[in-house]
Amino acid sequence: MMHMTLADILSARHRIRGVADNTPFIPSPFMSAVAGHDFLMKMESMQPVGAFKLRGAMSAVMALPDDVRGVTCCSTGNHGRGVAFAANRRGIKAVICMSELVPQAKVDGIRELGVDVRIIGTTQDQAMHESQRLCAAEGLVEISPFDDPQVIGGQGTIGLEMLEARPDLDMILVPLSGGGLAAGVATAAKAINPDVQVIGITMERGAAMYESIRAGKPVEVSEYSSLADSLGGGIGLQNRLSFPICRDLLDDTVLVTEDEIRHAMQVMFYEDRIVAEGASVVGQAAMLAGKLPQPKGPVGTIVTGRNLDMPTFAKIVTGQDLRIGDLKIKGTPYGA
Ligand SMILES: *Cc1c(COP(=O)(O)O)cnc(C)c1O
């Protein structure tokens, strides 16, 4: 069954042009040696809001009718920042709902954009209910972080750009949470080359899409603190689009541990000199941990964001122990 097509992604490309497109796609010499083939990184962390979510948000906000009163969303941080940026560009109101699990650096980044920010409850689900209440009460349009055709179309432009730059890609590694990114990238990539493997990667703690694909239907999982905080949250029991697309198009889904994420963040910093969120390095983490099939050609991954708490990041790169919520992570200096 065709859920979305290349045409949806091409129309999204039109709506985001000049604002959220054409990020660099650069090789990592270190990771290429590990992979045995070129290993390329799509640098979505260089977007104006520091994460790829601007693509989906711009695509959705620019598709709204002229009489729209404003937009709202729930977010683990990066989607909210993208929606706030896009709403500002269109000159409409935005209300961003987040839970207490969202790191302060992400909350501050959104407040700086001058939009209405609400911190509600301790889970992404509670933030989602507030955002849904606002739609009914104030006539705002809700923009889902992943289960929306315009959002998926916007994220899919990443796959389009990757395959245009490197038609020889054998494997694409996609950080996976609600699956908007993976659904869009897989739709674009498989339309251009049905043989390219698209693998979704997520953290062990709270892997909603991974569990849902195995259960054959959307399931709820507990939410935990993680180095990959941007991958937190469920996929929604009423999921309409991102679940069936990920189920049908992803070749596999793979889990990585907190320690593997910590190590991959160090690798990115010391080998590539790149500051990246835990969520953005799960592709590298899976490759470094030997959890992926042997590539037969170039590998591409998406460095999805850079919006992390710098004190936490400083501890990671210097190998100190750290604590995020209930999570304790043992530090190791790089190369030790
Ligand atoms: C949202 C996000 C993801 C996951 O995207 P989904 O569409 O929810 O699967 C990965 N990395 C970062 C940095 C994000 O903000």
py3Dmol code that shows the C-alpha trace and the ligand (Angstrom):
import py3Dmol

protein = """\
ATOM      1  CA  MET A   1       0.000   0.000   0.000  1.00  0.00           C
ATOM      2  CA  MET A   2       1.247   3.491  -0.884  1.00  0.00           C
ATOM      3  CA  HIS A   3       0.838   5.813   2.111  1.00  0.00           C
ATOM      4  CA  MET A   4       2.753   8.774   0.765  1.00  0.00           C
ATOM      5  CA  THR A   5       4.607   9.321  -2.482  1.00  0.00           C
ATOM      6  CA  LEU A   6       7.591  11.184  -3.849  1.00  0.00           C
ATOM      7  CA  ALA A   7       5.137  13.847  -5.061  1.00  0.00           C
ATOM      8  CA  ASP A   8       4.296  14.723  -1.413  1.00  0.00           C
ATOM      9  CA  ILE A   9       7.972  15.192  -0.681  1.00  0.00           C
ATOM     10  CA  LEU A  10       8.569  17.298  -3.790  1.00  0.00           C
ATOM     11  CA  SER A  11       5.721  19.619  -2.797  1.00  0.00           C
ATOM     12  CA  ALA A  12       7.157  19.914   0.740  1.00  0.00           C
ATOM     13  CA  ARG A  13      10.531  20.798  -0.782  1.00  0.00           C
ATOM     14  CA  HIS A  14       8.850  23.750  -2.449  1.00  0.00           C
ATOM     15  CA  ARG A  15       7.417  25.029   0.887  1.00  0.00           C
ATOM     16  CA  ILE A  16      10.724  24.844   2.798  1.00  0.00           C
ATOM     17  CA  ARG A  17      13.008  26.141   0.047  1.00  0.00           C
ATOM     18  CA  GLY A  18      15.614  28.679   1.126  1.00  0.00           C
ATOM     19  CA  VAL A  19      14.755  28.307   4.824  1.00  0.00           C
ATOM     20  CA  ALA A  20      15.284  24.693   5.913  1.00  0.00           C
ATOM     21  CA  ASP A  21      17.009  22.930   3.008  1.00  0.00           C
ATOM     22  CA  ASN A  22      20.422  22.025   1.584  1.00  0.00           C
ATOM     23  CA  THR A  23      22.414  21.163   4.684  1.00  0.00           C
ATOM     24  CA  PRO A  24      25.950  19.789   4.097  1.00  0.00           C
ATOM     25  CA  PHE A  25      26.433  16.038   3.587  1.00  0.00           C
ATOM     26  CA  ILE A  26      29.977  15.351   4.725  1.00  0.00           C
ATOM     27  CA  PRO A  27      32.226  12.295   5.079  1.00  0.00           C
ATOM     28  CA  SER A  28      33.603  11.061   8.399  1.00  0.00           C
ATOM     29  CA  PRO A  29      37.058   9.557   7.722  1.00  0.00           C
ATOM     30  CA  PHE A  30      36.996   7.762  11.087  1.00  0.00           C
ATOM     31  CA  MET A  31      33.540   6.227  10.612  1.00  0.00           C
ATOM     32  CA  SER A  32      34.344   5.382   6.968  1.00  0.00           C
ATOM     33  CA  ALA A  33      37.240   3.251   8.227  1.00  0.00           C
ATOM     34  CA  VAL A  34      34.842   1.496  10.645  1.00  0.00           C
ATOM     35  CA  ALA A  35      32.195   0.948   7.951  1.00  0.00           C
ATOM     36  CA  GLY A  36      34.640  -0.131   5.228  1.00  0.00           C
ATOM     37  CA  HIS A  37      32.875   2.284   2.840  1.00  0.00           C
ATOM     38  CA  ASP A  38      32.258   6.029   2.699  1.00  0.00           C
ATOM     39  CA  PHE A  39      30.292   7.058   5.782  1.00  0.00           C
ATOM     40  CA  LEU A  40      28.484  10.350   5.229  1.00  0.00           C
ATOM     41  CA  MET A  41      26.686  12.601   7.693  1.00  0.00           C
ATOM     42  CA  LYS A  42      23.743  14.825   6.756  1.00  0.00           C
ATOM     43  CA  MET A  43      24.325  17.833   8.986  1.00  0.00           C
ATOM     44  CA  GLU A  44      20.822  18.748  10.118  1.00  0.00           C
ATOM     45  CA  SER A  45      22.389  20.086  13.310  1.00  0.00           C
ATOM     46  CA  MET A  46      23.325  23.099  11.151  1.00  0.00           C
ATOM     47  CA  GLN A  47      19.694  24.124  10.594  1.00  0.00           C
ATOM     48  CA  PRO A  48      18.842  27.599  11.964  1.00  0.00           C
ATOM     49  CA  VAL A  49      17.033  25.977  14.945  1.00  0.00           C
ATOM     50  CA  GLY A  50      19.777  23.373  15.418  1.00  0.00           C
ATOM     51  CA  ALA A  51      17.667  20.385  14.298  1.00  0.00           C
ATOM     52  CA  PHE A  52      15.987  18.870  11.235  1.00  0.00           C
ATOM     53  CA  LYS A  53      12.498  19.414  12.695  1.00  0.00           C
ATOM     54  CA  LEU A  54      12.424  22.804  10.960  1.00  0.00           C
ATOM     55  CA  ARG A  55      11.802  20.999   7.671  1.00  0.00           C
ATOM     56  CA  GLY A  56       8.583  19.337   8.831  1.00  0.00           C
ATOM     57  CA  ALA A  57       7.434  22.407  10.750  1.00  0.00           C
ATOM     58  CA  MET A  58       7.981  24.769   7.790  1.00  0.00           C
ATOM     59  CA  SER A  59       6.286  22.322   5.459  1.00  0.00           C
ATOM     60  CA  ALA A  60       3.220  22.113   7.745  1.00  0.00           C
ATOM     61  CA  VAL A  61       2.974  25.797   8.709  1.00  0.00           C
ATOM     62  CA  MET A  62       3.348  27.020   5.106  1.00  0.00           C
ATOM     63  CA  ALA A  63       0.576  24.620   4.004  1.00  0.00           C
ATOM     64  CA  LEU A  64      -2.025  26.148   6.375  1.00  0.00           C
ATOM     65  CA  PRO A  65      -4.882  28.263   4.974  1.00  0.00           C
ATOM     66  CA  ASP A  66      -4.757  32.093   5.098  1.00  0.00           C
ATOM     67  CA  ASP A  67      -7.314  32.418   7.906  1.00  0.00           C
ATOM     68  CA  VAL A  68      -5.391  30.241  10.397  1.00  0.00           C
ATOM     69  CA  ARG A  69      -5.475  31.732  13.934  1.00  0.00           C
ATOM     70  CA  GLY A  70      -2.310  30.111  15.185  1.00  0.00           C
ATOM     71  CA  VAL A  71      -0.601  26.793  15.835  1.00  0.00           C
ATOM     72  CA  THR A  72       0.172  24.600  18.809  1.00  0.00           C
ATOM     73  CA  CYS A  73       2.178  21.417  19.338  1.00  0.00           C
ATOM     74  CA  CYS A  74       3.635  19.123  21.949  1.00  0.00           C
ATOM     75  CA  SER A  75       7.340  18.523  21.705  1.00  0.00           C
ATOM     76  CA  THR A  76      10.443  16.982  23.245  1.00  0.00           C
ATOM     77  CA  GLY A  77      12.019  20.326  22.329  1.00  0.00           C
ATOM     78  CA  ASN A  78      13.200  20.393  18.754  1.00  0.00           C
ATOM     79  CA  HIS A  79       9.790  20.199  17.062  1.00  0.00           C
ATOM     80  CA  GLY A  80       8.583  23.050  19.272  1.00  0.00           C
ATOM     81  CA  ARG A  81      11.538  25.159  18.232  1.00  0.00           C
ATOM     82  CA  GLY A  82      10.884  24.394  14.570  1.00  0.00           C
ATOM     83  CA  VAL A  83       7.184  25.234  14.858  1.00  0.00           C
ATOM     84  CA  ALA A  84       7.986  28.464  16.742  1.00  0.00           C
ATOM     85  CA  PHE A  85      10.476  29.524  14.064  1.00  0.00           C
ATOM     86  CA  ALA A  86       8.079  28.667  11.228  1.00  0.00           C
ATOM     87  CA  ALA A  87       5.130  30.442  12.920  1.00  0.00           C
ATOM     88  CA  ASN A  88       7.260  33.567  13.383  1.00  0.00           C
ATOM     89  CA  ARG A  89       8.176  33.523   9.711  1.00  0.00           C
ATOM     90  CA  ARG A  90       4.515  33.312   8.780  1.00  0.00           C
ATOM     91  CA  GLY A  91       3.562  35.918  11.388  1.00  0.00           C
ATOM     92  CA  ILE A  92       1.118  33.714  13.304  1.00  0.00           C
ATOM     93  CA  LYS A  93       0.782  32.823  17.008  1.00  0.00           C
ATOM     94  CA  ALA A  94       2.358  29.641  18.427  1.00  0.00           C
ATOM     95  CA  VAL A  95       1.850  27.825  21.766  1.00  0.00           C
ATOM     96  CA  ILE A  96       4.445  25.121  22.512  1.00  0.00           C
ATOM     97  CA  CYS A  97       3.621  22.433  25.134  1.00  0.00           C
ATOM     98  CA  MET A  98       6.403  20.388  26.723  1.00  0.00           C
ATOM     99  CA  SER A  99       6.861  18.074  29.707  1.00  0.00           C
ATOM    100  CA  GLU A 100       9.348  18.491  32.558  1.00  0.00           C
ATOM    101  CA  LEU A 101      11.584  15.870  30.873  1.00  0.00           C
ATOM    102  CA  VAL A 102      12.635  18.418  28.238  1.00  0.00           C
ATOM    103  CA  PRO A 103      16.146  19.747  28.990  1.00  0.00           C
ATOM    104  CA  GLN A 104      16.399  23.411  29.982  1.00  0.00           C
ATOM    105  CA  ALA A 105      18.623  24.307  27.007  1.00  0.00           C
ATOM    106  CA  LYS A 106      15.808  23.294  24.649  1.00  0.00           C
ATOM    107  CA  VAL A 107      13.153  25.185  26.613  1.00  0.00           C
ATOM    108  CA  ASP A 108      15.336  28.323  26.647  1.00  0.00           C
ATOM    109  CA  GLY A 109      15.944  28.083  22.904  1.00  0.00           C
ATOM    110  CA  ILE A 110      12.187  28.160  22.292  1.00  0.00           C
ATOM    111  CA  ARG A 111      11.488  30.970  24.778  1.00  0.00           C
ATOM    112  CA  GLU A 112      14.082  33.063  22.946  1.00  0.00           C
ATOM    113  CA  LEU A 113      11.874  32.939  19.864  1.00  0.00           C
ATOM    114  CA  GLY A 114       9.219  34.881  21.807  1.00  0.00           C
ATOM    115  CA  VAL A 115       6.389  32.321  21.595  1.00  0.00           C
ATOM    116  CA  ASP A 116       4.076  31.052  24.357  1.00  0.00           C
ATOM    117  CA  VAL A 117       5.753  28.100  26.168  1.00  0.00           C
ATOM    118  CA  ARG A 118       3.879  25.800  28.594  1.00  0.00           C
ATOM    119  CA  ILE A 119       5.507  23.107  30.740  1.00  0.00           C
ATOM    120  CA  ILE A 120       2.860  20.491  31.538  1.00  0.00           C
ATOM    121  CA  GLY A 121       3.322  17.280  33.526  1.00  0.00           C
ATOM    122  CA  THR A 122       6.095  14.727  33.483  1.00  0.00           C
ATOM    123  CA  THR A 123       5.472  12.904  30.197  1.00  0.00           C
ATOM    124  CA  GLN A 124       5.232  13.779  26.535  1.00  0.00           C
ATOM    125  CA  ASP A 125       1.681  12.342  26.599  1.00  0.00           C
ATOM    126  CA  GLN A 126       0.562  14.929  29.146  1.00  0.00           C
ATOM    127  CA  ALA A 127       2.033  17.713  27.007  1.00  0.00           C
ATOM    128  CA  MET A 128       0.156  16.253  24.042  1.00  0.00           C
ATOM    129  CA  HIS A 129      -3.166  16.402  25.889  1.00  0.00           C
ATOM    130  CA  GLU A 130      -2.634  20.077  26.711  1.00  0.00           C
ATOM    131  CA  SER A 131      -1.859  20.841  23.095  1.00  0.00           C
ATOM    132  CA  GLN A 132      -5.055  19.021  22.032  1.00  0.00           C
ATOM    133  CA  ARG A 133      -7.075  20.947  24.628  1.00  0.00           C
ATOM    134  CA  LEU A 134      -5.749  24.235  23.212  1.00  0.00           C
ATOM    135  CA  CYS A 135      -6.927  23.324  19.721  1.00  0.00           C
ATOM    136  CA  ALA A 136     -10.473  22.919  20.941  1.00  0.00           C
ATOM    137  CA  ALA A 137     -10.435  25.851  23.383  1.00  0.00           C
ATOM    138  CA  GLU A 138      -8.599  28.487  21.333  1.00  0.00           C
ATOM    139  CA  GLY A 139      -9.105  27.379  17.746  1.00  0.00           C
ATOM    140  CA  LEU A 140      -5.412  26.688  17.166  1.00  0.00           C
ATOM    141  CA  VAL A 141      -4.214  24.132  14.635  1.00  0.00           C
ATOM    142  CA  GLU A 142      -2.174  21.308  16.150  1.00  0.00           C
ATOM    143  CA  ILE A 143       0.958  20.240  14.333  1.00  0.00           C
ATOM    144  CA  SER A 144       1.966  16.692  15.257  1.00  0.00           C
ATOM    145  CA  PRO A 145       5.714  16.159  15.614  1.00  0.00           C
ATOM    146  CA  PHE A 146       5.551  13.049  13.407  1.00  0.00           C
ATOM    147  CA  ASP A 147       2.051  11.863  12.452  1.00  0.00           C
ATOM    148  CA  ASP A 148       1.181  14.445   9.815  1.00  0.00           C
ATOM    149  CA  PRO A 149       1.577  14.181   6.025  1.00  0.00           C
ATOM    150  CA  GLN A 150       3.087  17.673   5.663  1.00  0.00           C
ATOM    151  CA  VAL A 151       5.552  17.030   8.492  1.00  0.00           C
ATOM    152  CA  ILE A 152       6.567  13.647   7.056  1.00  0.00           C
ATOM    153  CA  GLY A 153       6.872  15.272   3.613  1.00  0.00           C
ATOM    154  CA  GLY A 154       9.186  17.937   5.051  1.00  0.00           C
ATOM    155  CA  GLN A 155      11.409  15.409   6.831  1.00  0.00           C
ATOM    156  CA  GLY A 156      11.463  13.343   3.627  1.00  0.00           C
ATOM    157  CA  THR A 157      13.295  16.132   1.803  1.00  0.00           C
ATOM    158  CA  ILE A 158      16.373  14.968   3.754  1.00  0.00           C
ATOM    159  CA  GLY A 159      16.222  11.603   1.990  1.00  0.00           C
ATOM    160  CA  LEU A 160      15.782  13.346  -1.334  1.00  0.00           C
ATOM    161  CA  GLU A 161      18.863  15.514  -0.815  1.00  0.00           C
ATOM    162  CA  MET A 162      20.944  12.540   0.385  1.00  0.00           C
ATOM    163  CA  LEU A 163      20.111  10.385  -2.646  1.00  0.00           C
ATOM    164  CA  GLU A 164      20.578  13.297  -5.043  1.00  0.00           C
ATOM    165  CA  ALA A 165      24.056  13.937  -3.630  1.00  0.00           C
ATOM    166  CA  ARG A 166      24.985  10.233  -3.419  1.00  0.00           C
ATOM    167  CA  PRO A 167      22.843   7.993  -5.657  1.00  0.00           C
ATOM    168  CA  ASP A 168      25.213   5.150  -4.734  1.00  0.00           C
ATOM    169  CA  LEU A 169      24.128   4.989  -1.057  1.00  0.00           C
ATOM    170  CA  ASP A 170      23.700   1.379   0.089  1.00  0.00           C
ATOM    171  CA  MET A 171      22.361   2.051   3.586  1.00  0.00           C
ATOM    172  CA  ILE A 172      20.705   4.931   5.418  1.00  0.00           C
ATOM    173  CA  LEU A 173      20.746   5.014   9.233  1.00  0.00           C
ATOM    174  CA  VAL A 174      17.875   7.050  10.672  1.00  0.00           C
ATOM    175  CA  PRO A 175      17.425   8.072  14.325  1.00  0.00           C
ATOM    176  CA  LEU A 176      13.929   6.850  15.215  1.00  0.00           C
ATOM    177  CA  SER A 177      11.335   8.084  17.686  1.00  0.00           C
ATOM    178  CA  GLY A 178       7.804   8.943  16.507  1.00  0.00           C
ATOM    179  CA  GLY A 179       8.978   7.946  13.048  1.00  0.00           C
ATOM    180  CA  GLY A 180       8.181  11.089  11.063  1.00  0.00           C
ATOM    181  CA  LEU A 181      11.805  11.366   9.989  1.00  0.00           C
ATOM    182  CA  ALA A 182      12.198   7.667   9.165  1.00  0.00           C
ATOM    183  CA  ALA A 183       8.849   7.559   7.318  1.00  0.00           C
ATOM    184  CA  GLY A 184       9.743  10.577   5.163  1.00  0.00           C
ATOM    185  CA  VAL A 185      13.317   9.514   4.471  1.00  0.00           C
ATOM    186  CA  ALA A 186      12.281   5.935   3.635  1.00  0.00           C
ATOM    187  CA  THR A 187       9.487   7.148   1.324  1.00  0.00           C
ATOM    188  CA  ALA A 188      11.895   9.395  -0.599  1.00  0.00           C
ATOM    189  CA  ALA A 189      14.834   7.003  -0.639  1.00  0.00           C
ATOM    190  CA  LYS A 190      12.875   3.914  -1.713  1.00  0.00           C
ATOM    191  CA  ALA A 191      11.072   5.877  -4.431  1.00  0.00           C
ATOM    192  CA  ILE A 192      14.444   6.847  -5.898  1.00  0.00           C
ATOM    193  CA  ASN A 193      16.208   3.520  -5.260  1.00  0.00           C
ATOM    194  CA  PRO A 194      14.111   0.608  -3.939  1.00  0.00           C
ATOM    195  CA  ASP A 195      17.314  -1.304  -3.096  1.00  0.00           C
ATOM    196  CA  VAL A 196      18.669   1.182  -0.573  1.00  0.00           C
ATOM    197  CA  GLN A 197      18.406  -0.208   2.970  1.00  0.00           C
ATOM    198  CA  VAL A 198      16.803   2.106   5.509  1.00  0.00           C
ATOM    199  CA  ILE A 199      17.410   1.177   9.145  1.00  0.00           C
ATOM    200  CA  GLY A 200      15.745   2.931  12.084  1.00  0.00           C
ATOM    201  CA  ILE A 201      17.808   3.233  15.252  1.00  0.00           C
ATOM    202  CA  THR A 202      16.661   4.144  18.728  1.00  0.00           C
ATOM    203  CA  MET A 203      17.640   3.874  22.399  1.00  0.00           C
ATOM    204  CA  GLU A 204      16.784   0.832  24.514  1.00  0.00           C
ATOM    205  CA  ARG A 205      14.995   2.908  27.149  1.00  0.00           C
ATOM    206  CA  GLY A 206      11.477   3.652  25.863  1.00  0.00           C
ATOM    207  CA  ALA A 207      11.646   2.422  22.250  1.00  0.00           C
ATOM    208  CA  ALA A 208       8.019   3.009  21.218  1.00  0.00           C
ATOM    209  CA  MET A 209       8.273   2.447  17.443  1.00  0.00           C
ATOM    210  CA  TYR A 210      10.541  -0.582  17.844  1.00  0.00           C
ATOM    211  CA  GLU A 211       8.058  -2.235  20.249  1.00  0.00           C
ATOM    212  CA  SER A 212       5.065  -1.224  18.106  1.00  0.00           C
ATOM    213  CA  ILE A 213       6.520  -2.723  14.923  1.00  0.00           C
ATOM    214  CA  ARG A 214       7.134  -5.988  16.784  1.00  0.00           C
ATOM    215  CA  ALA A 215       3.620  -5.957  18.287  1.00  0.00           C
ATOM    216  CA  GLY A 216       2.051  -5.215  14.876  1.00  0.00           C
ATOM    217  CA  LYS A 217       0.194  -2.213  16.286  1.00  0.00           C
ATOM    218  CA  PRO A 218       0.982   1.007  18.177  1.00  0.00           C
ATOM    219  CA  VAL A 219       1.767   0.215  21.819  1.00  0.00           C
ATOM    220  CA  GLU A 220       2.586   2.386  24.810  1.00  0.00           C
ATOM    221  CA  VAL A 221       5.978   2.224  26.495  1.00  0.00           C
ATOM    222  CA  SER A 222       7.235   3.828  29.709  1.00  0.00           C
ATOM    223  CA  GLU A 223       9.182   7.058  29.387  1.00  0.00           C
ATOM    224  CA  TYR A 224      12.661   7.319  30.858  1.00  0.00           C
ATOM    225  CA  SER A 225      15.451   9.830  30.999  1.00  0.00           C
ATOM    226  CA  SER A 226      18.002   9.197  28.246  1.00  0.00           C
ATOM    227  CA  LEU A 227      21.049  10.768  26.648  1.00  0.00           C
ATOM    228  CA  ALA A 228      18.876  10.620  23.520  1.00  0.00           C
ATOM    229  CA  ASP A 229      16.129  12.785  25.076  1.00  0.00           C
ATOM    230  CA  SER A 230      14.918  13.838  21.610  1.00  0.00           C
ATOM    231  CA  LEU A 231      13.928  10.219  20.973  1.00  0.00           C
ATOM    232  CA  GLY A 232      11.561  10.107  23.982  1.00  0.00           C
ATOM    233  CA  GLY A 233       7.768   9.876  23.838  1.00  0.00           C
ATOM    234  CA  GLY A 234       5.256   7.439  22.386  1.00  0.00           C
ATOM    235  CA  ILE A 235       3.970   7.123  18.829  1.00  0.00           C
ATOM    236  CA  GLY A 236       0.289   7.627  19.781  1.00  0.00           C
ATOM    237  CA  LEU A 237      -2.173   4.735  20.025  1.00  0.00           C
ATOM    238  CA  GLN A 238      -4.197   6.404  17.245  1.00  0.00           C
ATOM    239  CA  ASN A 239      -1.152   6.667  14.952  1.00  0.00           C
ATOM    240  CA  ARG A 240      -2.327   6.928  11.337  1.00  0.00           C
ATOM    241  CA  LEU A 241       0.732   7.466   9.165  1.00  0.00           C
ATOM    242  CA  SER A 242       4.208   7.206  10.666  1.00  0.00           C
ATOM    243  CA  PHE A 243       3.578   3.737  12.154  1.00  0.00           C
ATOM    244  CA  PRO A 244       2.305   2.008   8.985  1.00  0.00           C
ATOM    245  CA  ILE A 245       4.983   3.690   6.849  1.00  0.00           C
ATOM    246  CA  CYS A 246       7.823   2.679   9.198  1.00  0.00           C
ATOM    247  CA  ARG A 247       6.365  -0.847   9.517  1.00  0.00           C
ATOM    248  CA  ASP A 248       6.202  -1.254   5.730  1.00  0.00           C
ATOM    249  CA  LEU A 249       9.345   0.568   4.578  1.00  0.00           C
ATOM    250  CA  LEU A 250      12.042   0.150   7.231  1.00  0.00           C
ATOM    251  CA  ASP A 251      14.330  -2.810   6.567  1.00  0.00           C
ATOM    252  CA  ASP A 252      15.096  -3.142  10.262  1.00  0.00           C
ATOM    253  CA  THR A 253      15.011  -1.356  13.605  1.00  0.00           C
ATOM    254  CA  VAL A 254      17.963  -1.532  15.997  1.00  0.00           C
ATOM    255  CA  LEU A 255      18.416  -0.555  19.669  1.00  0.00           C
ATOM    256  CA  VAL A 256      21.470   1.067  21.255  1.00  0.00           C
ATOM    257  CA  THR A 257      22.379   1.411  24.931  1.00  0.00           C
ATOM    258  CA  GLU A 258      23.048   4.617  26.855  1.00  0.00           C
ATOM    259  CA  ASP A 259      26.730   3.676  27.044  1.00  0.00           C
ATOM    260  CA  GLU A 260      26.907   3.171  23.262  1.00  0.00           C
ATOM    261  CA  ILE A 261      25.323   6.611  22.780  1.00  0.00           C
ATOM    262  CA  ARG A 262      27.784   8.186  25.229  1.00  0.00           C
ATOM    263  CA  HIS A 263      30.720   6.645  23.365  1.00  0.00           C
ATOM    264  CA  ALA A 264      29.385   7.744  19.949  1.00  0.00           C
ATOM    265  CA  MET A 265      29.050  11.333  21.220  1.00  0.00           C
ATOM    266  CA  GLN A 266      32.732  11.198  22.176  1.00  0.00           C
ATOM    267  CA  VAL A 267      33.662   9.754  18.775  1.00  0.00           C
ATOM    268  CA  MET A 268      31.806  12.559  16.997  1.00  0.00           C
ATOM    269  CA  PHE A 269      33.543  15.147  19.149  1.00  0.00           C
ATOM    270  CA  TYR A 270      37.097  13.812  19.093  1.00  0.00           C
ATOM    271  CA  GLU A 271      37.223  12.289  15.594  1.00  0.00           C
ATOM    272  CA  ASP A 272      34.912  14.598  13.629  1.00  0.00           C
ATOM    273  CA  ARG A 273      34.992  17.667  15.939  1.00  0.00           C
ATOM    274  CA  ILE A 274      31.199  17.787  15.899  1.00  0.00           C
ATOM    275  CA  VAL A 275      28.902  18.655  18.815  1.00  0.00           C
ATOM    276  CA  ALA A 276      25.808  16.469  18.489  1.00  0.00           C
ATOM    277  CA  GLU A 277      22.875  15.418  20.671  1.00  0.00           C
ATOM    278  CA  GLY A 278      22.637  11.824  21.858  1.00  0.00           C
ATOM    279  CA  ALA A 279      19.660  11.307  19.540  1.00  0.00           C
ATOM    280  CA  SER A 280      21.776  12.300  16.521  1.00  0.00           C
ATOM    281  CA  VAL A 281      24.549   9.779  16.980  1.00  0.00           C
ATOM    282  CA  VAL A 282      22.561   6.545  17.317  1.00  0.00           C
ATOM    283  CA  GLY A 283      23.523   5.569  13.741  1.00  0.00           C
ATOM    284  CA  GLN A 284      27.209   5.872  14.587  1.00  0.00           C
ATOM    285  CA  ALA A 285      26.553   4.112  17.929  1.00  0.00           C
ATOM    286  CA  ALA A 286      24.959   1.100  16.202  1.00  0.00           C
ATOM    287  CA  MET A 287      27.766   0.907  13.631  1.00  0.00           C
ATOM    288  CA  LEU A 288      30.486   1.170  16.294  1.00  0.00           C
ATOM    289  CA  ALA A 289      28.773  -1.522  18.393  1.00  0.00           C
ATOM    290  CA  GLY A 290      28.672  -3.923  15.443  1.00  0.00           C
ATOM    291  CA  LYS A 291      24.871  -4.049  15.494  1.00  0.00           C
ATOM    292  CA  LEU A 292      24.367  -3.425  11.748  1.00  0.00           C
ATOM    293  CA  PRO A 293      24.700  -5.660   8.679  1.00  0.00           C
ATOM    294  CA  GLN A 294      28.000  -5.247   6.785  1.00  0.00           C
ATOM    295  CA  PRO A 295      27.467  -2.373   4.283  1.00  0.00           C
ATOM    296  CA  LYS A 296      27.978  -3.176   0.581  1.00  0.00           C
ATOM    297  CA  GLY A 297      28.482   0.471  -0.336  1.00  0.00           C
ATOM    298  CA  PRO A 298      28.360   4.011   1.061  1.00  0.00           C
ATOM    299  CA  VAL A 299      26.440   4.588   4.284  1.00  0.00           C
ATOM    300  CA  GLY A 300      24.576   7.783   5.129  1.00  0.00           C
ATOM    301  CA  THR A 301      23.267   8.920   8.487  1.00  0.00           C
ATOM    302  CA  ILE A 302      21.481  12.014   9.712  1.00  0.00           C
ATOM    303  CA  VAL A 303      23.052  14.152  12.438  1.00  0.00           C
ATOM    304  CA  THR A 304      19.616  15.257  13.552  1.00  0.00           C
ATOM    305  CA  GLY A 305      20.384  17.984  16.113  1.00  0.00           C
ATOM    306  CA  ARG A 306      22.810  19.890  18.310  1.00  0.00           C
ATOM    307  CA  ASN A 307      20.484  21.211  21.039  1.00  0.00           C
ATOM    308  CA  LEU A 308      22.054  19.729  24.143  1.00  0.00           C
ATOM    309  CA  ASP A 309      22.852  20.948  27.639  1.00  0.00           C
ATOM    310  CA  MET A 310      26.491  22.011  27.442  1.00  0.00           C
ATOM    311  CA  PRO A 311      27.373  21.137  31.085  1.00  0.00           C
ATOM    312  CA  THR A 312      26.169  17.560  30.418  1.00  0.00           C
ATOM    313  CA  PHE A 313      28.070  17.472  27.145  1.00  0.00           C
ATOM    314  CA  ALA A 314      31.247  18.718  28.857  1.00  0.00           C
ATOM    315  CA  LYS A 315      31.002  15.807  31.315  1.00  0.00           C
ATOM    316  CA  ILE A 316      30.549  13.321  28.482  1.00  0.00           C
ATOM    317  CA  VAL A 317      33.573  14.469  26.506  1.00  0.00           C
ATOM    318  CA  THR A 318      35.791  14.640  29.592  1.00  0.00           C
ATOM    319  CA  GLY A 319      34.707  11.161  30.696  1.00  0.00           C
ATOM    320  CA  GLN A 320      32.993  12.108  33.967  1.00  0.00           C
ATOM    321  CA  ASP A 321      30.106  10.200  35.549  1.00  0.00           C
ATOM    322  CA  LEU A 322      26.762  11.869  35.020  1.00  0.00           C
ATOM    323  CA  ARG A 323      23.167  11.767  36.064  1.00  0.00           C
ATOM    324  CA  ILE A 324      20.076  12.687  34.022  1.00  0.00           C
ATOM    325  CA  GLY A 325      16.872  12.282  36.022  1.00  0.00           C
ATOM    326  CA  ASP A 326      16.872   8.689  37.330  1.00  0.00           C
ATOM    327  CA  LEU A 327      19.609   7.671  34.890  1.00  0.00           C
ATOM    328  CA  LYS A 328      23.212   7.256  36.057  1.00  0.00           C
ATOM    329  CA  ILE A 329      25.916   6.904  33.424  1.00  0.00           C
ATOM    330  CA  LYS A 330      29.483   5.899  34.169  1.00  0.00           C
ATOM    331  CA  GLY A 331      32.027   8.095  32.422  1.00  0.00           C
ATOM    332  CA  THR A 332      35.146   6.922  30.567  1.00  0.00           C
ATOM    333  CA  PRO A 333      37.733   9.300  29.075  1.00  0.00           C
ATOM    334  CA  TYR A 334      37.915   8.944  25.270  1.00  0.00           C
ATOM    335  CA  GLY A 335      40.466   6.397  24.134  1.00  0.00           C
ATOM    336  CA  ALA A 336      41.014   5.041  27.657  1.00  0.00           C
TER     337      ALA A 336
END
"""
ligand_1 = """\
15
LIG
C 12.601 14.400 16.716
C 14.009 13.997 16.679
C 14.380 12.715 16.225
C 13.383 11.630 15.855
O 12.470 12.012 14.850
P 11.052 11.262 14.724
O 10.419 11.850 13.516
O 10.268 11.564 15.971
O 11.313 9.806 14.617
C 15.736 12.428 16.155
N 16.680 13.317 16.521
C 16.367 14.562 16.959
C 17.466 15.492 17.340
C 15.017 14.945 17.050
O 14.724 16.167 17.484
"""
view = py3Dmol.view(width=600, height=400)
view.addModel(protein, "pdb")
view.setStyle({"model": 0}, {"cartoon": {"style": "trace"}})
view.addModel(ligand_1, "xyz")
view.setStyle({"model": 1}, {"stick": {}})
view.zoomTo()
view.show()
